[in-house]
Amino acid sequence: MYNQKTIIFDFDGTIANSFEETFNVYNELSKRFKCKPISPKEQQELRNKRPQELLKKYGITKLKLPLLLLKGRKKLQKKMGKIKPAKDMVKALKALKECGFKMGILTSNSKKNVKIFLENNELKNIFDFISTGKHLFGKSKSLQKILKKKKIPKNSVIYIGDETRDVEATKKAGIPIAAVSWGYNTPEILKSLSPTKLVETPKALVEYLKSFFAAKKLL
């Protein structure tokens, strides 16, 4: 039962610096799924867009998306050894663990990929749970399921993510979010959606989370 001081993290972009490899996997699959590949120049431009805006442009239909995600996760599994944590993120996660926070992961990646990454980067014992969402845009429902299953009150939890869909999901679920600037979406577009907090570095994230829970008298 995780009823106090719970931090739920997104994985790709927030913990793992998987931006480049994710696009590589997509481009490898694009011809098979008759989707438009994404050039290196476009990759940077896409950081300032909401993912919902991109599906039609690149020929990713609602029918193609679930299978594309499934095949992409399998391909990404072979590349997990190349993927490193975001700069200073390992240190930040260990510092948060030492504070006594309960920590979990909610991701649209596969649980197997996450476990491989954690094992490779000395993070195996940091997280109390790993939860995976089947759908790219279904995080709000997944968050609500976690809160219900683990009996986590909304006033004692915060989500950490790097994308517009993370901000949108937490608003639907009714929980706060600390959006991070080092992941997929740019700080500018994240800020436009008014997250609870926008943080620039993992060190700043640790300090913010300490103050966040201290203000609630949960620390």
C-alpha positions in Angstrom: 0.0 0.0 0.0 1.6 3.2 -1.2 -0.4 5.8 0.7 2.3 8.5 1.3 5.0 10.4 -0.7 4.6 8.6 -4.0 6.4 9.7 -7.1 5.4 8.1 -10.4 7.9 8.6 -13.3 7.5 8.5 -17.0 10.3 6.4 -18.5 11.4 7.4 -22.1 12.8 10.9 -22.1 12.4 11.4 -18.4 14.6 8.7 -17.0 16.1 7.2 -20.2 17.7 9.3 -22.9 16.0 7.2 -25.6 15.0 10.0 -28.0 17.4 9.1 -30.8 16.9 5.3 -30.6 13.1 5.7 -30.6 13.2 7.6 -33.8 15.7 5.1 -35.3 13.3 2.3 -34.5 10.3 4.2 -36.0 12.3 4.9 -39.2 13.2 1.2 -39.5 9.5 0.3 -39.3 8.1 3.2 -41.4 8.4 1.5 -44.8 6.8 -1.7 -43.5 3.8 0.3 -42.1 3.7 2.7 -45.1 4.4 5.7 -42.9 6.6 8.7 -43.7 10.1 8.5 -42.2 11.4 11.3 -39.9 14.5 13.2 -40.9 17.1 14.4 -38.2 16.0 18.0 -38.9 12.3 17.0 -38.4 13.1 15.2 -35.1 14.1 18.5 -33.5 11.1 20.4 -35.0 8.8 17.7 -33.6 9.9 18.5 -30.0 7.7 21.6 -30.2 4.6 19.7 -31.3 1.9 17.7 -29.6 2.1 14.0 -30.7 -1.6 14.1 -31.7 -0.7 16.7 -34.4 1.9 14.3 -36.0 0.0 11.1 -36.6 -1.8 12.3 -39.8 1.2 14.0 -41.2 3.3 10.9 -41.0 0.6 8.5 -42.1 0.1 6.9 -38.7 -3.5 5.9 -38.5 -5.4 4.7 -35.4 -5.3 1.2 -36.8 -1.6 1.2 -37.4 -0.6 2.8 -34.1 -1.1 -0.1 -31.7 0.8 -2.6 -33.9 3.5 0.0 -34.7 4.0 0.5 -30.9 4.1 -3.3 -30.3 6.7 -3.9 -33.0 8.7 -0.8 -31.9 9.0 -2.0 -28.3 10.3 -5.4 -29.6 12.9 -3.7 -31.8 13.9 -1.2 -29.0 14.6 -4.2 -26.7 17.7 -5.0 -28.8 18.9 -1.4 -28.5 18.4 -1.0 -24.7 22.1 -1.6 -24.1 22.9 1.6 -26.1 20.4 3.8 -24.1 21.8 5.7 -21.2 20.0 7.7 -18.4 19.4 11.4 -18.8 22.3 13.3 -17.5 22.5 13.3 -13.6 19.2 11.3 -13.4 20.8 8.3 -11.7 22.1 10.5 -8.9 18.7 12.2 -8.6 16.8 8.9 -8.4 19.1 7.6 -5.7 18.8 10.8 -3.7 15.0 10.6 -3.9 15.1 6.9 -2.8 17.2 7.9 0.2 14.5 10.4 1.2 12.1 7.5 1.7 9.8 8.3 -1.2 7.9 5.4 -2.8 8.7 5.5 -6.5 7.1 3.9 -9.5 7.2 4.0 -13.3 4.3 4.3 -15.7 5.3 4.0 -19.3 4.0 3.1 -22.8 7.3 1.1 -23.3 7.4 -2.6 -22.3 8.1 -3.7 -18.8 10.9 -6.0 -20.1 12.7 -3.0 -21.8 12.4 -0.9 -18.6 13.9 -3.8 -16.5 16.8 -4.3 -18.9 17.6 -0.6 -18.7 17.3 -0.4 -14.9 19.6 -3.5 -14.6 22.2 -2.0 -17.0 22.3 1.3 -15.1 22.4 0.3 -11.4 18.8 1.3 -10.8 17.4 -2.2 -10.2 16.2 -1.6 -6.6 15.1 2.0 -6.9 11.5 1.5 -8.0 8.7 0.0 -6.0 6.5 -0.8 -9.1 6.6 -0.6 -12.9 3.3 -0.2 -14.8 2.9 -0.2 -18.5 0.1 1.4 -20.5 -1.0 -0.3 -23.7 -2.1 2.9 -25.5 0.0 5.9 -26.3 -2.8 8.3 -25.2 -4.3 6.3 -22.4 -2.1 7.5 -19.5 -4.9 9.2 -17.5 -6.8 5.9 -17.2 -3.6 4.1 -16.4 -2.8 6.6 -13.6 -6.2 6.3 -12.1 -5.9 2.5 -12.1 -2.5 2.7 -10.3 -4.0 5.1 -7.6 -7.0 2.8 -7.1 -5.0 -0.5 -7.0 -2.3 0.8 -4.7 -4.7 3.0 -2.6 -2.7 6.2 -3.3 -4.5 9.4 -2.3 -4.3 12.1 -4.9 -2.9 14.6 -2.4 0.2 12.4 -1.8 1.3 11.6 -5.3 3.0 13.5 -8.2 3.9 12.4 -11.7 7.1 13.3 -13.5 7.0 13.4 -17.3 8.6 15.1 -20.4 5.7 15.2 -22.9 2.6 17.2 -23.5 0.5 14.0 -23.3 1.9 13.6 -19.7 0.6 17.0 -18.7 -2.7 16.3 -20.4 -3.0 12.9 -18.7 -2.3 14.2 -15.2 -4.9 17.0 -15.6 -7.5 14.4 -16.6 -6.5 12.2 -13.6 -6.5 15.1 -11.2 -3.0 14.8 -10.0 0.0 17.3 -10.1 2.9 17.0 -12.5 6.5 18.1 -12.6 7.3 18.4 -16.3 11.0 18.1 -17.1 12.8 20.1 -19.8 15.4 17.5 -20.9 13.1 15.0 -22.6 11.0 14.8 -25.8 9.0 18.1 -25.7 10.5 21.5 -25.4 10.1 23.6 -22.3 8.1 26.2 -24.3 5.3 23.8 -25.3 5.3 22.1 -21.9 5.0 25.5 -20.2 2.1 26.5 -22.5 0.0 23.6 -21.0 0.6 25.0 -17.4 2.1 22.0 -15.6 2.2 22.1 -11.8 6.0 22.8 -12.1 8.5 22.9 -14.9 12.0 21.8 -13.8 15.3 22.3 -15.8 17.6 19.8 -14.2 17.4 16.5 -12.2 19.0 18.3 -9.2 16.3 20.9 -9.3 13.7 18.1 -9.5 15.0 16.6 -6.3 14.8 19.9 -4.5 11.3 20.6 -5.8 10.0 17.2 -4.8 11.4 17.6 -1.3 9.6 21.0 -0.9 6.5 19.6 -2.6 6.0 16.9 0.0 7.2 19.0 2.9 4.5 21.6 2.1 2.0 18.8 2.4 3.5 17.7 5.7 4.2 14.3 4.3 7.9 14.4 4.5 
